[in-house]
């Protein structure tokens, strides 16, 4: 990865996790990743493992069903945050999560873009 964000992960918010999981695996043929899944989230992969994606069950704390979030990876989250904030890109604060540090950017059409720096390995 580099300081320039690169599409890394996509999250689909769904109203019925089991129905959506069955659809994506049984009908579309995507493979589950059990070790990255849980009760309200299912990680999936296709033939290419360059961009991951998952299904997230909606709740009062999430966007509504049908929402798609794009996660862009970077090696320099703080530098990217500083740069985008200076440009008036509508950045939120950096938040540290178990899967890495993130901050959101909202486009003029209210699309949520998430900038991500995974934890060091």
N, CA, C and O atoms as a MOPAC input file, in Angstrom:
PM7 MOZYME 1SCF
protein

 N      0.83000 1    -1.18300 1     0.00000 1
 C      0.00000 1     0.00000 1     0.00000 1
 C      0.86900 1     1.24000 1     0.00000 1
 O      2.07100 1     1.17800 1     0.26200 1
 N      0.24300 1     2.36400 1    -0.29700 1
 C      0.95700 1     3.62600 1    -0.32400 1
 C      0.12800 1     4.67200 1     0.39400 1
 O     -0.95500 1     4.37400 1     0.89900 1
 N      0.63600 1     5.91100 1     0.44300 1
 C     -0.12200 1     6.99100 1     1.05100 1
 C     -1.36500 1     7.30100 1     0.22600 1
 O     -2.37500 1     7.74200 1     0.77400 1
 N     -1.30300 1     7.07700 1    -1.07500 1
 C     -2.47100 1     7.26100 1    -1.93500 1
 C     -3.44300 1     6.11700 1    -1.66200 1
 O     -3.05100 1     4.95400 1    -1.76000 1
 N     -4.71200 1     6.41200 1    -1.32000 1
 C     -5.63500 1     5.33000 1    -0.98000 1
 C     -5.95700 1     4.43900 1    -2.17900 1
 O     -6.11300 1     4.91400 1    -3.30400 1
 N     -6.05200 1     3.12800 1    -1.90800 1
 C     -6.33900 1     2.11300 1    -2.91600 1
 C     -7.52800 1     1.29100 1    -2.42500 1
 O     -7.55800 1     0.89000 1    -1.26200 1
 N     -8.51100 1     1.03400 1    -3.29500 1
 C     -9.68000 1     0.25800 1    -2.88800 1
 C     -9.23000 1    -1.06700 1    -2.28900 1
 O     -8.47700 1    -1.81600 1    -2.91100 1
 N     -9.70200 1    -1.35200 1    -1.06900 1
 C     -9.23800 1    -2.50800 1    -0.31900 1
 C    -10.37400 1    -3.44400 1     0.08300 1
 O    -10.19200 1    -4.66200 1     0.09100 1
 N    -11.55300 1    -2.89100 1     0.41800 1
 C    -12.62400 1    -3.70500 1     0.98100 1
 C    -13.96600 1    -3.03100 1     0.70700 1
 O    -14.05200 1    -1.80400 1     0.66000 1
 N    -15.00600 1    -3.83600 1     0.52700 1
 C    -16.36200 1    -3.33600 1     0.28200 1
 C    -17.29600 1    -4.00300 1     1.29200 1
 O    -17.21700 1    -5.21200 1     1.51000 1
 N    -18.18200 1    -3.21300 1     1.90900 1
 C    -19.16900 1    -3.74800 1     2.84700 1
 C    -20.56600 1    -3.46100 1     2.30000 1
 O    -20.89600 1    -2.32600 1     1.95700 1
 N    -21.37500 1    -4.51300 1     2.22800 1
 C    -22.78100 1    -4.40200 1     1.85100 1
 C    -23.60500 1    -4.50200 1     3.13200 1
 O    -23.48900 1    -5.49000 1     3.85700 1
 N    -24.43600 1    -3.49500 1     3.42600 1
 C    -25.31800 1    -3.55000 1     4.58800 1
 C    -26.61300 1    -4.23500 1     4.17200 1
 O    -27.25000 1    -3.84800 1     3.19200 1
 N    -26.99700 1    -5.27100 1     4.94300 1
 C    -28.12800 1    -6.12200 1     4.56700 1
 C    -29.13300 1    -6.23300 1     5.71100 1
 O    -28.77200 1    -6.13200 1     6.88300 1
 N    -30.40600 1    -6.44500 1     5.35000 1
 C    -31.46100 1    -6.55300 1     6.36000 1
 C    -31.59600 1    -7.96600 1     6.91600 1
 O    -32.08900 1    -8.14100 1     8.03000 1
 N    -31.16800 1    -8.97900 1     6.16300 1
 C    -31.24400 1   -10.37300 1     6.61300 1
 C    -29.91100 1   -11.03800 1     6.28100 1
 O    -29.65300 1   -11.38600 1     5.12900 1
 N    -29.07400 1   -11.21000 1     7.29200 1
 C    -27.71400 1   -11.71000 1     7.06700 1
 C    -27.71800 1   -13.12900 1     6.50400 1
 O    -26.91900 1   -13.43000 1     5.61700 1
 N    -28.58800 1   -14.00300 1     6.99100 1
 C    -28.61200 1   -15.38800 1     6.51700 1
 C    -29.08600 1   -15.47100 1     5.07000 1
 O    -28.50000 1   -16.19800 1     4.26900 1
 N    -30.13600 1   -14.73700 1     4.73100 1
 C    -30.64300 1   -14.73200 1     3.35800 1
 C    -29.58900 1   -14.18200 1     2.39200 1
 O    -29.35800 1   -14.75400 1     1.32700 1
 N    -28.95800 1   -13.07700 1     2.76600 1
 C    -27.93400 1   -12.48200 1     1.90500 1
 C    -26.71900 1   -13.39000 1     1.78300 1
 O    -26.15400 1   -13.53400 1     0.69800 1
 N    -26.31700 1   -14.00200 1     2.89300 1
 C    -25.17300 1   -14.91600 1     2.86800 1
 C    -25.45600 1   -16.09600 1     1.93900 1
 O    -24.59900 1   -16.47900 1     1.14200 1
 N    -26.64200 1   -16.66500 1     2.04000 1
 C    -27.02100 1   -17.78000 1     1.16500 1
 C    -27.01600 1   -17.33700 1    -0.29700 1
 O    -26.54700 1   -18.07400 1    -1.16400 1
 N    -27.52600 1   -16.16000 1    -0.57200 1
 C    -27.56700 1   -15.65300 1    -1.94200 1
 C    -26.14800 1   -15.50000 1    -2.51300 1
 O    -25.85700 1   -15.97400 1    -3.61100 1
 N    -25.27500 1   -14.83300 1    -1.75300 1
 C    -23.91300 1   -14.58000 1    -2.23800 1
 C    -23.10300 1   -15.86900 1    -2.38900 1
 O    -22.26700 1   -15.96400 1    -3.28800 1
 N    -23.33800 1   -16.86500 1    -1.52300 1
 C    -22.56400 1   -18.10500 1    -1.60600 1
 C    -23.20900 1   -19.13400 1    -2.53300 1
 O    -22.53500 1   -19.69000 1    -3.40100 1
 N    -24.50100 1   -19.39000 1    -2.36100 1
 C    -25.16600 1   -20.44700 1    -3.13400 1
 C    -25.51600 1   -20.02800 1    -4.56200 1
 O    -25.35200 1   -20.81400 1    -5.49500 1
 N    -25.99300 1   -18.80800 1    -4.73500 1
 C    -26.41800 1   -18.36100 1    -6.06400 1
 C    -25.27400 1   -17.73000 1    -6.85600 1
 O    -25.12700 1   -17.98400 1    -8.05100 1
 N    -24.45200 1   -16.89500 1    -6.17700 1
 C    -23.38400 1   -16.18900 1    -6.88100 1
 C    -22.04300 1   -16.91700 1    -6.81300 1
 O    -21.14400 1   -16.62000 1    -7.60000 1
 N    -21.89400 1   -17.85800 1    -5.89300 1
 C    -20.69500 1   -18.67600 1    -5.84200 1
 C    -19.51100 1   -18.10700 1    -5.08700 1
 O    -18.40400 1   -18.63200 1    -5.21100 1
 N    -19.70600 1   -17.03600 1    -4.29500 1
 C    -18.59400 1   -16.50500 1    -3.50600 1
 C    -18.30400 1   -17.43200 1    -2.33700 1
 O    -19.20600 1   -18.10000 1    -1.83100 1
 N    -17.05500 1   -17.47500 1    -1.90800 1
 C    -16.61400 1   -18.37400 1    -0.84900 1
 C    -16.59500 1   -17.66100 1     0.50200 1
 O    -16.09000 1   -16.54300 1     0.60000 1
 N    -17.14100 1   -18.29700 1     1.54700 1
 C    -17.09900 1   -17.68500 1     2.87900 1
 C    -15.68800 1   -17.73600 1     3.47400 1
 O    -14.88800 1   -18.61400 1     3.14900 1
 N    -15.41200 1   -16.78100 1     4.34500 1
 C    -14.16500 1   -16.76700 1     5.11200 1
 C    -14.57500 1   -16.84600 1     6.58600 1
 O    -14.69500 1   -15.81200 1     7.24400 1
 N    -14.79300 1   -18.06000 1     7.11600 1
 C    -15.33700 1   -18.22300 1     8.46600 1
 C    -14.52500 1   -17.54300 1     9.56200 1
 O    -15.09800 1   -16.99900 1    10.50700 1
 N    -13.18000 1   -17.56600 1     9.44600 1
 C    -12.34900 1   -16.98900 1    10.50600 1
 C    -12.45400 1   -15.47000 1    10.58900 1
 O    -11.99100 1   -14.88200 1    11.56700 1
 N    -13.05200 1   -14.81800 1     9.58800 1
 C    -13.24300 1   -13.36700 1     9.61600 1
 C    -14.72600 1   -13.00800 1     9.75400 1
 O    -15.10500 1   -11.85300 1     9.56300 1
 N    -15.55400 1   -13.98400 1    10.08200 1
 C    -16.99700 1   -13.78200 1    10.15200 1
 C    -17.50100 1   -13.91700 1    11.58700 1
 O    -16.80700 1   -14.44400 1    12.45700 1
 N    -18.71200 1   -13.43400 1    11.81500 1
 C    -19.33900 1   -13.52000 1    13.12800 1
 C    -20.84100 1   -13.44100 1    12.99700 1
 O    -21.37000 1   -13.57600 1    11.89400 1
 N    -21.54800 1   -13.22300 1    14.10600 1
 C    -23.01400 1   -13.22400 1    14.08600 1
 C    -23.64200 1   -12.14200 1    13.19000 1
 O    -24.69900 1   -12.36800 1    12.60100 1
 N    -23.00200 1   -10.97700 1    13.08600 1
 C    -23.61000 1    -9.89300 1    12.29500 1
 C    -22.77300 1    -9.51000 1    11.07200 1
 O    -23.08300 1    -8.53400 1    10.38900 1
 N    -21.72000 1   -10.27200 1    10.79900 1
 C    -20.85500 1    -9.97400 1     9.66000 1
 C    -20.39400 1   -11.26700 1     9.01100 1
 O    -20.05200 1   -12.22500 1     9.70400 1
 N    -20.38300 1   -11.29800 1     7.68300 1
 C    -19.87200 1   -12.45100 1     6.93700 1
 C    -18.84400 1   -11.94200 1     5.92100 1
 O    -19.16200 1   -11.11200 1     5.07000 1
 N    -17.62700 1   -12.44000 1     6.01700 1
 C    -16.57700 1   -12.10300 1     5.05300 1
 C    -16.64100 1   -13.10100 1     3.90100 1
 O    -16.87600 1   -14.29200 1     4.10700 1
 N    -16.42700 1   -12.59500 1     2.67900 1
 C    -16.51300 1   -13.41800 1     1.47900 1
 C    -15.34500 1   -13.12900 1     0.55600 1
 O    -14.71800 1   -12.07200 1     0.63400 1
 N    -15.05500 1   -14.09700 1    -0.33400 1
 C    -14.03900 1   -13.88500 1    -1.35700 1
 C    -14.51000 1   -14.52900 1    -2.64800 1
 O    -15.28200 1   -15.48800 1    -2.64400 1
 N    -14.02800 1   -13.98100 1    -3.74500 1
 C    -14.31000 1   -14.54400 1    -5.05500 1
 C    -13.04900 1   -15.20900 1    -5.57600 1
 O    -12.24800 1   -15.72200 1    -4.79400 1
 N    -12.87000 1   -15.20500 1    -6.86600 1
 C    -11.67700 1   -15.80100 1    -7.46600 1
 C    -10.43900 1   -14.96300 1    -7.20700 1
 O     -9.34800 1   -15.50400 1    -7.02600 1
 N    -10.59700 1   -13.66100 1    -7.18800 1
 C     -9.48200 1   -12.75500 1    -6.92900 1
 C     -9.54100 1   -12.33800 1    -5.46100 1
 O    -10.61100 1   -12.00700 1    -4.95000 1
 N     -8.41700 1   -12.35500 1    -4.79600 1
 C     -8.39000 1   -11.96800 1    -3.39100 1
 C     -7.79700 1   -10.57600 1    -3.19900 1
 O     -7.37900 1   -10.23400 1    -2.09200 1
 N     -7.75300 1    -9.77200 1    -4.25000 1
 C     -7.16200 1    -8.43800 1    -4.16200 1
 C     -8.04900 1    -7.47000 1    -3.39400 1
 O     -7.55000 1    -6.61800 1    -2.65800 1
 N     -9.35400 1    -7.59500 1    -3.56200 1
 C    -10.29400 1    -6.72600 1    -2.86200 1
 C    -11.25500 1    -7.61400 1    -2.08600 1
 O    -11.95700 1    -8.43500 1    -2.67600 1
 N    -11.29200 1    -7.45500 1    -0.77000 1
 C    -12.20000 1    -8.23400 1     0.05800 1
 C    -13.56000 1    -7.57800 1     0.13800 1
 O    -13.71200 1    -6.39500 1    -0.16300 1
 N    -14.55800 1    -8.36300 1     0.55100 1
 C    -15.86700 1    -7.77300 1     0.80000 1
 C    -16.62200 1    -8.58400 1     1.82700 1
 O    -16.28800 1    -9.73400 1     2.11000 1
 N    -17.64800 1    -7.95800 1     2.37900 1
 C    -18.42500 1    -8.63200 1     3.40000 1
 C    -19.84200 1    -8.11200 1     3.47300 1
 O    -20.19500 1    -7.09400 1     2.87600 1
 N    -20.64200 1    -8.84700 1     4.22600 1
 C    -22.03800 1    -8.50600 1     4.47100 1
 C    -22.16500 1    -8.13100 1     5.93800 1
 O    -21.68700 1    -8.85900 1     6.80800 1
 N    -22.80700 1    -7.00100 1     6.22000 1
 C    -22.97600 1    -6.53400 1     7.58900 1
 C    -24.45900 1    -6.35200 1     7.85600 1
 O    -25.14500 1    -5.65400 1     7.10900 1
 N    -24.96400 1    -6.97900 1     8.92800 1
 C    -26.36600 1    -6.84900 1     9.30200 1
 C    -26.64300 1    -5.42900 1     9.79600 1
 O    -25.88800 1    -4.89300 1    10.60800 1
 N    -27.72700 1    -4.82000 1     9.30600 1
 C    -28.05800 1    -3.46400 1     9.72400 1
 C    -28.57000 1    -3.45400 1    11.15800 1
 O    -29.11300 1    -4.44000 1    11.65700 1
 N    -28.38100 1    -2.31200 1    11.80000 1
 C    -28.87800 1    -2.07100 1    13.15200 1
 C    -29.11200 1    -0.56800 1    13.28100 1
 O    -28.96200 1     0.17800 1    12.31300 1
 N    -29.47500 1    -0.13800 1    14.46700 1
 C    -29.66500 1     1.29600 1    14.69600 1
 C    -28.35400 1     2.06500 1    14.57000 1
 O    -28.37400 1     3.27400 1    14.33500 1
 N    -27.20300 1     1.38400 1    14.72400 1
 C    -25.89500 1     2.03000 1    14.66500 1
 C    -25.26100 1     1.99100 1    13.27900 1
 O    -24.17000 1     2.53000 1    13.09600 1
 N    -25.91100 1     1.37000 1    12.30000 1
 C    -25.32400 1     1.24400 1    10.96600 1
 C    -26.15200 1     2.01600 1     9.94500 1
 O    -27.26500 1     2.45500 1    10.23500 1
 N    -25.60100 1     2.17500 1     8.75600 1
 C    -26.40500 1     2.73000 1     7.66300 1
 C    -27.53500 1     1.74800 1     7.31300 1
 O    -27.48600 1     0.58800 1     7.72000 1
 N    -28.54000 1     2.19600 1     6.57400 1
 C    -29.66100 1     1.32200 1     6.21900 1
 C    -29.26900 1     0.22500 1     5.21600 1
 O    -28.24900 1     0.32100 1     4.53400 1
 N    -30.10200 1    -0.81300 1     5.14800 1
 C    -29.89900 1    -1.89100 1     4.17700 1
 C    -29.83600 1    -1.29200 1     2.77700 1
 O    -30.56000 1    -0.34900 1     2.45800 1
 N    -28.96700 1    -1.84800 1     1.95500 1
 C    -28.76800 1    -1.34200 1     0.60100 1
 C    -27.59300 1    -0.39400 1     0.48700 1
 O    -27.15700 1    -0.06800 1    -0.61700 1
 N    -27.07700 1     0.05200 1     1.63000 1
 C    -25.91400 1     0.93500 1     1.63300 1
 C    -24.65400 1     0.11400 1     1.35800 1
 O    -24.52400 1    -1.01800 1     1.82500 1
 N    -23.74500 1     0.69200 1     0.60600 1
 C    -22.45100 1     0.06800 1     0.32500 1
 C    -21.37100 1     1.02300 1     0.79500 1
 O    -21.39800 1     2.20600 1     0.45700 1
 N    -20.41400 1     0.51800 1     1.57900 1
 C    -19.26500 1     1.31800 1     2.00300 1
 C    -18.02400 1     0.81600 1     1.29100 1
 O    -17.80400 1    -0.39000 1     1.17000 1
 N    -17.22300 1     1.74600 1     0.82600 1
 C    -15.95500 1     1.42000 1     0.17400 1
 C    -14.82500 1     1.76300 1     1.13100 1
 O    -14.75600 1     2.88000 1     1.64600 1
 N    -13.93900 1     0.79900 1     1.37000 1
 C    -12.78300 1     0.99400 1     2.23800 1
 C    -11.54000 1     1.12000 1     1.36600 1
 O    -11.26200 1     0.24600 1     0.54400 1
 N    -10.79400 1     2.20500 1     1.54500 1
 C     -9.56700 1     2.45200 1     0.80100 1
 C     -8.39600 1     2.33300 1     1.76100 1
 O     -8.36700 1     3.00300 1     2.79300 1
 N     -7.42200 1     1.47800 1     1.42700 1
 C     -6.26300 1     1.26500 1     2.27800 1
 C     -5.15700 1     2.24700 1     1.98700 1
 O     -4.99400 1     2.70700 1     0.85700 1
 N     -4.39100 1     2.56700 1     3.02400 1
 C     -3.23200 1     3.44500 1     2.90500 1
 C     -2.21300 1     3.06800 1     3.97100 1
 O     -2.57400 1     2.52600 1     5.01600 1
 N     -0.93900 1     3.35600 1     3.70700 1
 C      0.12300 1     3.14000 1     4.69100 1
 C      0.30600 1     4.33800 1     5.60900 1
 O      0.96800 1     4.23500 1     6.64200 1
 N     -0.27600 1     5.47200 1     5.24000 1
 C     -0.07900 1     6.71100 1     5.99300 1
 C     -1.42800 1     7.36500 1     6.26900 1
 O     -1.76800 1     8.38400 1     5.66800 1
 N     -2.19000 1     6.77100 1     7.18100 1
 C     -3.53500 1     7.25700 1     7.47900 1
 C     -3.51500 1     8.68400 1     8.03100 1
 O     -4.33000 1     9.51500 1     7.63200 1
 N     -2.60000 1     8.96500 1     8.93600 1
 C     -2.54800 1    10.31400 1     9.53100 1
 C     -2.18700 1    11.35700 1     8.48800 1
 O     -2.76900 1    12.44100 1     8.46800 1
 N     -1.22800 1    11.04000 1     7.61700 1
 C     -0.86100 1    11.97400 1     6.55500 1
 C     -2.00900 1    12.20200 1     5.58600 1
 O     -2.25700 1    13.33400 1     5.16900 1
 N     -2.71100 1    11.13300 1     5.22400 1
 C     -3.86900 1    11.25600 1     4.34200 1
 C     -4.96500 1    12.07500 1     5.01100 1
 O     -5.59700 1    12.91500 1     4.36800 1
 N     -5.19200 1    11.83500 1     6.29500 1
 C     -6.21000 1    12.58400 1     7.04300 1
 C     -5.86600 1    14.07200 1     7.05600 1
 O     -6.72900 1    14.91300 1     6.80600 1
 N     -4.62300 1    14.39200 1     7.34200 1
 C     -4.17700 1    15.79200 1     7.36800 1
 C     -4.37300 1    16.44600 1     6.00500 1
 O     -4.88200 1    17.56400 1     5.91700 1
 N     -3.97400 1    15.75600 1     4.95200 1
 C     -4.09000 1    16.28800 1     3.59500 1
 C     -5.55100 1    16.50800 1     3.18300 1
 O     -5.89700 1    17.56700 1     2.66100 1
 N     -6.39400 1    15.51600 1     3.41800 1
 C     -7.80400 1    15.64200 1     3.02200 1
 C     -8.53900 1    16.68100 1     3.87100 1
 O     -9.41400 1    17.38700 1     3.37000 1
 N     -8.18800 1    16.77300 1     5.14500 1
 C     -8.79900 1    17.77600 1     6.01900 1
 C     -8.43400 1    19.18000 1     5.53600 1
 O     -9.28600 1    20.06700 1     5.49900 1
 N     -7.16900 1    19.37800 1     5.16700 1
 C     -6.71400 1    20.68400 1     4.66700 1
 C     -7.42600 1    21.07300 1     3.37500 1
 O     -7.61200 1    22.25800 1     3.09900 1
 N     -7.82100 1    20.08700 1     2.59000 1
 C     -8.53400 1    20.34900 1     1.33200 1
 C    -10.04200 1    20.51400 1     1.53800 1
 O    -10.77200 1    20.75400 1     0.57600 1
 N    -10.51700 1    20.38700 1     2.78300 1
 C    -11.94000 1    20.53200 1     3.06400 1
 C    -12.77100 1    19.36100 1     2.55300 1
 O    -13.89900 1    19.54900 1     2.09900 1
 N    -12.21200 1    18.14400 1     2.62700 1
 C    -12.88100 1    16.96100 1     2.08300 1
 C    -13.95400 1    16.37300 1     2.98900 1
 O    -14.53600 1    15.34200 1     2.65000 1
 N    -14.22800 1    16.98900 1     4.11400 1
 C    -15.28200 1    16.48900 1     4.99800 1
 C    -14.88200 1    15.25300 1     5.77300 1
 O    -15.64100 1    14.28700 1     5.84000 1
 N    -13.70200 1    15.27500 1     6.35700 1
 C    -13.19100 1    14.11900 1     7.08500 1
 C    -13.74800 1    14.05400 1     8.50300 1
 O    -14.00200 1    15.07800 1     9.13600 1
 N    -13.92900 1    12.83800 1     8.98300 1
 C    -14.26400 1    12.60500 1    10.39000 1
 C    -12.96700 1    12.31300 1    11.13600 1
 O    -11.90800 1    12.20200 1    10.51700 1
 N    -13.03800 1    12.18900 1    12.42800 1
 C    -11.86600 1    11.87900 1    13.24500 1
 C    -11.39200 1    10.45600 1    12.98100 1
 O    -12.17100 1     9.59600 1    12.57100 1
 N    -10.10900 1    10.21900 1    13.21800 1
 C     -9.55300 1     8.87100 1    13.12000 1
 C    -10.03400 1     8.05300 1    14.31500 1
 O    -10.01200 1     8.51400 1    15.45600 1
 N    -10.46700 1     6.83000 1    14.02400 1
 C    -10.95100 1     5.90500 1    15.05200 1
 C    -10.10900 1     4.63600 1    14.96200 1
 O     -9.81900 1     4.15500 1    13.86700 1
 N     -9.72200 1     4.09800 1    16.10600 1
 C     -8.91500 1     2.88100 1    16.14400 1
 C     -9.83000 1     1.69300 1    16.42700 1
 O    -10.47000 1     1.62000 1    17.47600 1
 N     -9.88000 1     0.75900 1    15.46700 1
 C    -10.73300 1    -0.42600 1    15.55200 1
 C     -9.83600 1    -1.66100 1    15.62800 1
 O     -8.63500 1    -1.56200 1    15.37800 1
 N    -10.40100 1    -2.83200 1    15.97200 1
 C     -9.58300 1    -4.05700 1    16.01600 1
 C     -8.94200 1    -4.41100 1    14.67100 1
 O     -7.85800 1    -4.99300 1    14.64500 1
 N     -9.59500 1    -4.07000 1    13.55800 1
 C     -9.07900 1    -4.41400 1    12.23000 1
 C     -8.19600 1    -3.33000 1    11.63800 1
 O     -7.70500 1    -3.48400 1    10.51900 1
 N     -7.98100 1    -2.23000 1    12.36600 1
 C     -7.12500 1    -1.14900 1    11.90200 1
 C     -7.68500 1     0.20300 1    12.28900 1
 O     -8.71900 1     0.29000 1    12.95200 1
 N     -7.00700 1     1.24600 1    11.87800 1
 C     -7.46100 1     2.61500 1    12.14000 1
 C     -8.16900 1     3.13000 1    10.90300 1
 O     -7.75800 1     2.85000 1     9.77700 1
 N     -9.25000 1     3.89500 1    11.12100 1
 C    -10.07400 1     4.37500 1    10.01000 1
 C    -10.50900 1     5.81600 1    10.23000 1
 O    -10.48500 1     6.32700 1    11.35000 1
 N    -10.90500 1     6.45600 1     9.14100 1
 C    -11.69600 1     7.68700 1     9.22400 1
 C    -12.59000 1     7.72700 1     7.99700 1
 O    -12.25900 1     7.17300 1     6.94900 1
 N    -13.72400 1     8.39000 1     8.14500 1
 C    -14.69900 1     8.47900 1     7.07000 1
 C    -14.58300 1     9.80400 1     6.33400 1
 O    -14.20800 1    10.82900 1     6.90200 1
 N    -14.91600 1     9.74700 1     5.05900 1
 C    -15.04900 1    10.92300 1     4.20900 1
 C    -16.40500 1    10.79700 1     3.54500 1
 O    -16.75300 1     9.72700 1     3.04500 1
 N    -17.17200 1    11.86700 1     3.53200 1
 C    -18.48100 1    11.80500 1     2.89900 1
 C    -18.48200 1    12.66800 1     1.64700 1
 O    -18.18200 1    13.86000 1     1.70700 1
 N    -18.82300 1    12.06200 1     0.51000 1
 C    -18.83600 1    12.77700 1    -0.76200 1
 C    -20.03600 1    13.71600 1    -0.82200 1
 O    -20.92400 1    13.62300 1     0.02600 1
 N    -20.08600 1    14.62100 1    -1.80500 1
 C    -21.23800 1    15.52200 1    -1.92200 1
 C    -22.58100 1    14.78800 1    -2.05000 1
 O    -23.61400 1    15.31900 1    -1.64200 1
 N    -22.57400 1    13.57300 1    -2.61200 1
 C    -23.80700 1    12.79900 1    -2.72200 1
 C    -24.03300 1    11.88000 1    -1.53200 1
 O    -24.89600 1    11.00300 1    -1.56900 1
 N    -23.25500 1    12.08600 1    -0.48000 1
 C    -23.38600 1    11.37400 1     0.79200 1
 C    -22.95400 1     9.90600 1     0.72200 1
 O    -23.44000 1     9.08000 1     1.49600 1
 N    -22.04700 1     9.57900 1    -0.19700 1
 C    -21.45700 1     8.24700 1    -0.21200 1
 C    -20.39500 1     8.19600 1     0.88000 1
 O    -19.57500 1     9.10700 1     0.99700 1
 N    -20.40900 1     7.14400 1     1.66800 1
 C    -19.42600 1     6.99700 1     2.73100 1
 C    -18.18600 1     6.29600 1     2.19100 1
 O    -18.25600 1     5.16100 1     1.72100 1
 N    -17.06700 1     6.97700 1     2.26300 1
 C    -15.78200 1     6.39400 1     1.92000 1
 C    -15.01300 1     6.23800 1     3.22500 1
 O    -14.96700 1     7.16400 1     4.03500 1
 N    -14.42000 1     5.08800 1     3.42700 1
 C    -13.68700 1     4.82100 1     4.66100 1
 C    -12.21400 1     4.63900 1     4.31200 1
 O    -11.86500 1     3.77600 1     3.50700 1
 N    -11.35900 1     5.44800 1     4.91400 1
 C     -9.92600 1     5.33600 1     4.74000 1
 C     -9.39600 1     4.43800 1     5.85200 1
 O     -9.72600 1     4.63800 1     7.02100 1
 N     -8.57700 1     3.45200 1     5.49500 1
 C     -8.17600 1     2.38600 1     6.41800 1
 C     -6.67700 1     2.18700 1     6.40700 1
 O     -6.05000 1     2.15700 1     5.34800 1
 N     -6.10600 1     2.05200 1     7.59200 1
 C     -4.72400 1     1.58300 1     7.71500 1
 C     -4.77000 1     0.35800 1     8.61200 1
 O     -4.98900 1     0.47400 1     9.81800 1
 N     -4.56000 1    -0.83400 1     8.01900 1
 C     -4.58400 1    -2.05500 1     8.82900 1
 C     -3.47800 1    -2.02300 1     9.87600 1
 O     -2.49800 1    -1.29400 1     9.72300 1
 N     -3.63000 1    -2.81400 1    10.94800 1
 C     -2.56600 1    -2.85400 1    11.96200 1
 C     -1.28600 1    -3.42600 1    11.36700 1
 O     -1.31900 1    -4.22100 1    10.42800 1
 N     -0.16100 1    -3.00800 1    11.93000 1
 C      1.13700 1    -3.51800 1    11.47000 1
 C      1.21700 1    -5.00500 1    11.78800 1
 O      0.75900 1    -5.46400 1    12.83500 1
 N      1.80900 1    -5.74100 1    10.86100 1
 C      1.93800 1    -7.19800 1    11.07700 1
 C      3.32100 1    -7.55100 1    11.50500 1
 O      3.61600 1    -8.72400 1    11.73100 1

